[in-house]
């Protein structure tokens, strides 16, 4: 269980924190990747931040961590309905 400090709660609203928990429950994120994502969110120099922004950060972080290609693909499919195994 992750306890968010006030500063993190201000940046990550309930919906965003719920999305991170959802990804953890699906075992797409582990403790390490979740903390990297939160760190990247907190490093942003912006006031406005919402769930759509978080989704992009999740994709960027997973794309850039070696060995997490499967997790990246799962999030991509979840968010965009992408299924690369279908031939047209």
Order of alpha helices (4+ residues) and beta strands (2+ residues): alpha-alpha-alpha-alpha-alpha
